[in-house]
């Protein structure tokens, strides 16, 4: 176990699976007490059990992070058990892969709720405690899609653009009160979510072949590679990094 988050109380939304699950385990291994908030109870409790078996501290709180009452209850449960949160990882999110003109208003509202409103609700619930304690670090999961639009993903691209500006705005408003807020921005990642995205894009005529991915970013990103970037931003090693976007994309934007 490392100590880059020693003494920290970390809250991770969407922390049960994929990049979120990898982050929950890594943050705990680096010394944080971890609260996992997710709607996947079975996977969340399995990660908690794994962390505890390795000698770490973690608890699970069930919540749909787009719903204010569930978020507030989950955050309160974590704070009551572990203490004031000083690291928040707003990771929860999902995707809709569909031609724009086939997407509905209900789908727009749903994706905005899960990907954008959830960041607002989680941050609003945690920030007063952070401020009272003298500061903290917030990391939000954005995407290459915030700056490089993918066809058939208009709604998703827009939510990640909003994520960029949310993080920058929080950073600017609360910098002088000890709050840092940054984004981690993965390329295509080898998780069930990421592999589903690749499959659905391919079915809609977007070239997502191994050769195309090799040109864009060399290979698929591993979830642990994103977790390590989030860990850096969350830790005091990034003490003068605020309002920025850390891309984990192996040259996707540079090609």
One Martini backbone bead per residue (centre of mass of N, CA, C, O) as a GRO file, in nm:
protein
  255
    1UNK     BB    1   0.097   0.035   0.020
    2UNK     BB    2   0.040   0.360  -0.002
    3UNK     BB    3   0.041   0.749   0.070
    4UNK     BB    4  -0.102   0.974  -0.121
    5UNK     BB    5  -0.393   0.941   0.071
    6UNK     BB    6  -0.323   0.995   0.347
    7UNK     BB    7  -0.602   1.096   0.546
    8UNK     BB    8  -0.821   1.050   0.339
    9UNK     BB    9  -1.153   1.127   0.215
   10UNK     BB   10  -1.317   0.933  -0.031
   11UNK     BB   11  -1.546   1.007  -0.302
   12UNK     BB   12  -1.714   0.775  -0.535
   13UNK     BB   13  -1.872   0.796  -0.822
   14UNK     BB   14  -1.901   0.511  -0.985
   15UNK     BB   15  -1.714   0.292  -0.789
   16UNK     BB   16  -1.776  -0.024  -0.891
   17UNK     BB   17  -1.675   0.010  -1.195
   18UNK     BB   18  -1.422   0.015  -1.384
   19UNK     BB   19  -1.274   0.308  -1.336
   20UNK     BB   20  -1.407   0.334  -1.057
   21UNK     BB   21  -1.309   0.068  -0.935
   22UNK     BB   22  -1.006   0.121  -0.976
   23UNK     BB   23  -1.008   0.378  -0.797
   24UNK     BB   24  -1.104   0.265  -0.532
   25UNK     BB   25  -0.861   0.070  -0.497
   26UNK     BB   26  -0.631   0.277  -0.527
   27UNK     BB   27  -0.707   0.480  -0.307
   28UNK     BB   28  -0.691   0.273  -0.079
   29UNK     BB   29  -0.392   0.183  -0.131
   30UNK     BB   30  -0.315   0.508  -0.076
   31UNK     BB   31  -0.493   0.557   0.222
   32UNK     BB   32  -0.785   0.584   0.178
   33UNK     BB   33  -1.105   0.650   0.265
   34UNK     BB   34  -1.383   0.482   0.104
   35UNK     BB   35  -1.663   0.606  -0.080
   36UNK     BB   36  -1.923   0.429  -0.246
   37UNK     BB   37  -2.125   0.548  -0.519
   38UNK     BB   38  -2.403   0.347  -0.634
   39UNK     BB   39  -2.641   0.137  -0.816
   40UNK     BB   40  -2.437  -0.111  -0.785
   41UNK     BB   41  -2.442  -0.310  -0.523
   42UNK     BB   42  -2.288  -0.570  -0.580
   43UNK     BB   43  -2.024  -0.437  -0.687
   44UNK     BB   44  -1.973  -0.243  -0.451
   45UNK     BB   45  -1.946  -0.463  -0.226
   46UNK     BB   46  -1.712  -0.613  -0.362
   47UNK     BB   47  -1.506  -0.383  -0.344
   48UNK     BB   48  -1.512  -0.348  -0.043
   49UNK     BB   49  -1.416  -0.635   0.024
   50UNK     BB   50  -1.144  -0.610  -0.124
   51UNK     BB   51  -1.031  -0.374   0.038
   52UNK     BB   52  -1.050  -0.507   0.319
   53UNK     BB   53  -0.874  -0.758   0.250
   54UNK     BB   54  -0.620  -0.546   0.197
   55UNK     BB   55  -0.657  -0.327   0.456
   56UNK     BB   56  -0.881  -0.136   0.401
   57UNK     BB   57  -1.118   0.144   0.368
   58UNK     BB   58  -1.479   0.084   0.318
   59UNK     BB   59  -1.789   0.201   0.168
   60UNK     BB   60  -2.141   0.168   0.088
   61UNK     BB   61  -2.370   0.368  -0.128
   62UNK     BB   62  -2.684   0.389  -0.238
   63UNK     BB   63  -2.730   0.550  -0.571
   64UNK     BB   64  -2.882   0.788  -0.770
   65UNK     BB   65  -2.697   1.065  -0.890
   66UNK     BB   66  -2.966   1.222  -1.015
   67UNK     BB   67  -3.075   1.221  -0.709
   68UNK     BB   68  -3.093   1.421  -0.443
   69UNK     BB   69  -3.181   1.239  -0.203
   70UNK     BB   70  -2.973   1.011  -0.257
   71UNK     BB   71  -2.719   1.177  -0.239
   72UNK     BB   72  -2.751   1.298   0.045
   73UNK     BB   73  -2.769   1.023   0.190
   74UNK     BB   74  -2.496   0.906   0.098
   75UNK     BB   75  -2.311   1.127   0.205
   76UNK     BB   76  -2.400   1.107   0.499
   77UNK     BB   77  -2.312   0.812   0.540
   78UNK     BB   78  -2.011   0.859   0.487
   79UNK     BB   79  -1.956   1.082   0.695
   80UNK     BB   80  -2.053   0.923   0.947
   81UNK     BB   81  -1.834   0.689   0.905
   82UNK     BB   82  -1.553   0.859   0.800
   83UNK     BB   83  -1.601   1.164   0.734
   84UNK     BB   84  -1.479   1.427   0.591
   85UNK     BB   85  -1.466   1.519   0.270
   86UNK     BB   86  -1.151   1.574   0.052
   87UNK     BB   87  -1.238   1.366  -0.184
   88UNK     BB   88  -1.377   1.404  -0.516
   89UNK     BB   89  -1.520   1.164  -0.754
   90UNK     BB   90  -1.679   1.243  -1.055
   91UNK     BB   91  -1.765   0.953  -1.240
   92UNK     BB   92  -2.039   0.925  -1.313
   93UNK     BB   93  -2.169   0.759  -1.614
   94UNK     BB   94  -2.288   0.772  -1.959
   95UNK     BB   95  -2.441   0.653  -2.278
   96UNK     BB   96  -2.534   0.762  -2.616
   97UNK     BB   97  -2.576   0.569  -2.920
   98UNK     BB   98  -2.700   0.788  -3.175
   99UNK     BB   99  -2.874   0.934  -3.388
  100UNK     BB  100  -2.984   1.246  -3.349
  101UNK     BB  101  -3.280   1.216  -3.491
  102UNK     BB  102  -3.342   0.959  -3.280
  103UNK     BB  103  -3.347   1.138  -3.043
  104UNK     BB  104  -3.477   1.222  -2.733
  105UNK     BB  105  -3.574   1.419  -2.479
  106UNK     BB  106  -3.554   1.204  -2.261
  107UNK     BB  107  -3.257   1.133  -2.324
  108UNK     BB  108  -3.140   1.406  -2.270
  109UNK     BB  109  -3.232   1.433  -1.973
  110UNK     BB  110  -3.095   1.176  -1.870
  111UNK     BB  111  -2.798   1.237  -1.945
  112UNK     BB  112  -2.778   1.503  -1.795
  113UNK     BB  113  -2.838   1.386  -1.516
  114UNK     BB  114  -2.600   1.177  -1.499
  115UNK     BB  115  -2.349   1.366  -1.611
  116UNK     BB  116  -2.425   1.659  -1.469
  117UNK     BB  117  -2.613   1.676  -1.222
  118UNK     BB  118  -2.440   1.488  -1.045
  119UNK     BB  119  -2.208   1.687  -0.999
  120UNK     BB  120  -2.371   1.898  -0.857
  121UNK     BB  121  -2.484   1.724  -0.624
  122UNK     BB  122  -2.217   1.618  -0.509
  123UNK     BB  123  -2.076   1.892  -0.466
  124UNK     BB  124  -2.293   2.025  -0.290
  125UNK     BB  125  -2.271   1.805  -0.058
  126UNK     BB  126  -1.944   1.839  -0.005
  127UNK     BB  127  -1.830   2.138   0.000
  128UNK     BB  128  -1.892   2.251   0.285
  129UNK     BB  129  -1.696   2.058   0.432
  130UNK     BB  130  -1.441   2.138   0.285
  131UNK     BB  131  -1.442   2.437   0.365
  132UNK     BB  132  -1.441   2.393   0.674
  133UNK     BB  133  -1.160   2.218   0.649
  134UNK     BB  134  -0.982   2.397   0.412
  135UNK     BB  135  -1.033   2.176   0.179
  136UNK     BB  136  -0.994   2.024  -0.162
  137UNK     BB  137  -1.054   1.756  -0.404
  138UNK     BB  138  -1.173   1.763  -0.747
  139UNK     BB  139  -1.289   1.507  -0.971
  140UNK     BB  140  -1.372   1.479  -1.323
  141UNK     BB  141  -1.525   1.290  -1.569
  142UNK     BB  142  -1.446   1.307  -1.884
  143UNK     BB  143  -1.337   1.363  -2.233
  144UNK     BB  144  -1.253   1.373  -2.557
  145UNK     BB  145  -1.559   1.462  -2.625
  146UNK     BB  146  -1.519   1.768  -2.536
  147UNK     BB  147  -1.312   1.824  -2.814
  148UNK     BB  148  -1.398   1.546  -2.986
  149UNK     BB  149  -1.627   1.475  -3.199
  150UNK     BB  150  -1.859   1.213  -3.212
  151UNK     BB  151  -2.040   1.036  -3.395
  152UNK     BB  152  -2.350   0.949  -3.243
  153UNK     BB  153  -2.269   1.164  -2.971
  154UNK     BB  154  -2.401   1.438  -2.899
  155UNK     BB  155  -2.495   1.419  -2.608
  156UNK     BB  156  -2.227   1.330  -2.483
  157UNK     BB  157  -2.050   1.562  -2.577
  158UNK     BB  158  -2.207   1.782  -2.423
  159UNK     BB  159  -2.166   1.673  -2.134
  160UNK     BB  160  -1.848   1.700  -2.146
  161UNK     BB  161  -1.838   1.999  -2.193
  162UNK     BB  162  -1.976   2.063  -1.922
  163UNK     BB  163  -1.761   1.936  -1.743
  164UNK     BB  164  -1.536   2.128  -1.804
  165UNK     BB  165  -1.682   2.392  -1.702
  166UNK     BB  166  -1.747   2.303  -1.421
  167UNK     BB  167  -1.458   2.265  -1.317
  168UNK     BB  168  -1.353   2.549  -1.379
  169UNK     BB  169  -1.565   2.706  -1.213
  170UNK     BB  170  -1.503   2.587  -0.938
  171UNK     BB  171  -1.206   2.665  -0.932
  172UNK     BB  172  -1.242   2.975  -0.952
  173UNK     BB  173  -1.440   3.021  -0.709
  174UNK     BB  174  -1.254   2.821  -0.485
  175UNK     BB  175  -0.944   2.861  -0.475
  176UNK     BB  176  -0.924   3.069  -0.214
  177UNK     BB  177  -1.054   2.800  -0.036
  178UNK     BB  178  -0.889   2.520  -0.118
  179UNK     BB  179  -0.998   2.442  -0.408
  180UNK     BB  180  -0.986   2.170  -0.632
  181UNK     BB  181  -1.063   2.139  -1.001
  182UNK     BB  182  -1.069   1.855  -1.221
  183UNK     BB  183  -0.997   1.668  -1.518
  184UNK     BB  184  -1.051   1.349  -1.663
  185UNK     BB  185  -0.960   1.232  -2.012
  186UNK     BB  186  -1.056   0.983  -2.185
  187UNK     BB  187  -1.052   0.759  -2.403
  188UNK     BB  188  -1.066   0.457  -2.512
  189UNK     BB  189  -1.194   0.196  -2.298
  190UNK     BB  190  -1.143  -0.124  -2.128
  191UNK     BB  191  -1.469  -0.156  -2.082
  192UNK     BB  192  -1.790  -0.228  -2.093
  193UNK     BB  193  -1.863   0.058  -2.180
  194UNK     BB  194  -1.643   0.093  -2.404
  195UNK     BB  195  -1.715  -0.163  -2.573
  196UNK     BB  196  -2.003  -0.076  -2.633
  197UNK     BB  197  -1.934   0.178  -2.786
  198UNK     BB  198  -1.772   0.046  -3.012
  199UNK     BB  199  -1.998  -0.140  -3.113
  200UNK     BB  200  -2.218   0.080  -3.172
  201UNK     BB  201  -2.054   0.247  -3.370
  202UNK     BB  202  -2.002   0.024  -3.575
  203UNK     BB  203  -2.311  -0.030  -3.636
  204UNK     BB  204  -2.319   0.296  -3.739
  205UNK     BB  205  -2.038   0.331  -3.929
  206UNK     BB  206  -1.801   0.357  -3.742
  207UNK     BB  207  -1.460   0.344  -3.730
  208UNK     BB  208  -1.356   0.074  -3.482
  209UNK     BB  209  -1.114  -0.056  -3.552
  210UNK     BB  210  -0.807  -0.150  -3.473
  211UNK     BB  211  -0.677   0.042  -3.680
  212UNK     BB  212  -0.820   0.303  -3.591
  213UNK     BB  213  -0.726   0.298  -3.295
  214UNK     BB  214  -0.424   0.296  -3.358
  215UNK     BB  215  -0.426   0.582  -3.480
  216UNK     BB  216  -0.557   0.743  -3.244
  217UNK     BB  217  -0.425   0.555  -2.959
  218UNK     BB  218  -0.294   0.255  -3.034
  219UNK     BB  219  -0.502   0.175  -2.792
  220UNK     BB  220  -0.661   0.066  -2.538
  221UNK     BB  221  -0.749   0.169  -2.239
  222UNK     BB  222  -0.689   0.128  -1.911
  223UNK     BB  223  -0.847   0.177  -1.616
  224UNK     BB  224  -0.583   0.218  -1.442
  225UNK     BB  225  -0.479   0.469  -1.604
  226UNK     BB  226  -0.704   0.655  -1.505
  227UNK     BB  227  -0.672   0.618  -1.200
  228UNK     BB  228  -0.384   0.743  -1.184
  229UNK     BB  229  -0.470   1.025  -1.276
  230UNK     BB  230  -0.678   1.077  -1.053
  231UNK     BB  231  -0.483   1.045  -0.819
  232UNK     BB  232  -0.304   1.284  -0.881
  233UNK     BB  233  -0.526   1.505  -0.868
  234UNK     BB  234  -0.616   1.429  -0.570
  235UNK     BB  235  -0.344   1.489  -0.479
  236UNK     BB  236  -0.080   1.685  -0.343
  237UNK     BB  237   0.095   1.669  -0.607
  238UNK     BB  238  -0.148   1.873  -0.735
  239UNK     BB  239  -0.148   2.162  -0.578
  240UNK     BB  240  -0.108   2.351  -0.871
  241UNK     BB  241  -0.369   2.203  -0.992
  242UNK     BB  242  -0.624   2.403  -1.161
  243UNK     BB  243  -0.863   2.391  -1.405
  244UNK     BB  244  -0.793   2.122  -1.555
  245UNK     BB  245  -0.698   1.884  -1.829
  246UNK     BB  246  -0.647   1.530  -1.824
  247UNK     BB  247  -0.523   1.338  -2.073
  248UNK     BB  248  -0.606   0.982  -2.158
  249UNK     BB  249  -0.501   0.925  -2.510
  250UNK     BB  250  -0.243   0.876  -2.674
  251UNK     BB  251  -0.279   1.126  -2.901
  252UNK     BB  252  -0.564   1.174  -3.014
  253UNK     BB  253  -0.542   1.501  -3.049
  254UNK     BB  254  -0.252   1.485  -3.222
  255UNK     BB  255  -0.332   1.323  -3.497
   0.00000   0.00000   0.00000
